[in-house]
Amino acid sequence: MPQRYRLYAPRDLRRESFDLPPLGPHDVHLRSRLGAISSGTESAWYFGTDPNLAPGFKPLRFDHPTFPRFLGYEKVAEVVAIGSEVDGVAAGQRVIAPYGHATEYIWPADQLAPIPDDIRDEEAVFSTLFNVAAQAIRRSELQLGDDVFVTGAGVVGLACIISARLAGANRIIVSDRQPARLALARQFGADILLNPADEDVAAAIIDRYGPECIDIALECSSSYEALADTMAVTRRNGKVCVVGQLKGPYPAHPLFGMDFHLGELTMISSDGGWDIARHARWFFGAIQRGLIRDLAGLISHRVPFGELETGFGYIEHEPGAVTKVVVEYN
């Protein structure tokens, strides 16, 4: 019988057996091959640090998130069967499908993307987070020659570095508190590396390049302090894109003070990705052409499906060593 994980409260993750719904005419039956744990969104729910869980918080435009809930959205799967009206995929084919941690699933055929035969599972599993980065680049309207500041060099930040370079960015400055992540940022195309644990990042950027040296800033660390850094260095009429939900302590100084107001900055948010199939064609094509390389090397930890909580333990206790935790299905 298929199995899945459901989160009933922070740190209360349970593995359950469940029945698959009937296969609809526009659906596919998928069997999981390789998944991954999101160190940002998923972990915030698992550890109870997501800002939406704050006491008294009530969103005005969207439904309030509740428990129990499913976690996960990065998946390489194999097609077991297809609905009567499905074209373009066949049984035995590998696909990207953003469903949660489950051994099998029924999924809409228009919300997946085929994986070319020469792309490894360990490369394909990064498609979803590169889609997040692609959405941020597109929403930021990055132009050829723009100078870019990326805060946070986790997988999403690294994907933003790679995508910004491919989109024509000139100088890319990256900040992160983990030296290992800064080394990866250098490997994947960053020009300048700064560690906020060692120096005042905004002051260092202004001292080296002037007060209005950044055209586009991409906040990928979920940190209010990092967001303040982006507003301090982005040029007048520049753009700051918040790529992930902000969490953690709110800074003591006014976040939307003079840097934001007098700088006439445009602040945007970016959530999820653009068209799954279109992005996948670009992403896999970039790998095939050698424009994106060494993604499998970003996998720092592997856990079997039955030990999912161990993966969250790595994220909690080994933050300096974790890049991407993948989930293996037998």
Secondary structure as UniProt FT lines:
FT   STRAND          3..9
FT   TURN            10..11
FT   STRAND          12..17
FT   TURN            25..26
FT   STRAND          27..37
FT   TURN            39..40
FT   HELIX           41..47
FT   HELIX           51..53
FT   TURN            55..56
FT   STRAND          75..82
FT   TURN            84..85
FT   TURN            91..92
FT   STRAND          94..96
FT   STRAND          104..108
FT   HELIX           109..111
FT   STRAND          113..114
FT   TURN            117..118
FT   HELIX           121..124
FT   TURN            125..126
FT   HELIX           127..140
FT   TURN            144..145
FT   STRAND          148..151
FT   HELIX           155..166
FT   TURN            167..168
FT   STRAND          172..175
FT   HELIX           179..187
FT   TURN            188..189
FT   STRAND          192..194
FT   TURN            196..198
FT   HELIX           201..209
FT   TURN            211..212
FT   STRAND          214..219
FT   HELIX           224..233
FT   STRAND          234..242
FT   TURN            255..256
FT   HELIX           258..261
FT   TURN            262..264
FT   STRAND          266..269
FT   HELIX           276..288
FT   TURN            289..290
FT   HELIX           295..298
FT   STRAND          299..304
FT   HELIX           305..307
FT   HELIX           308..317
FT   TURN            319..321
FT   STRAND          324..328
//
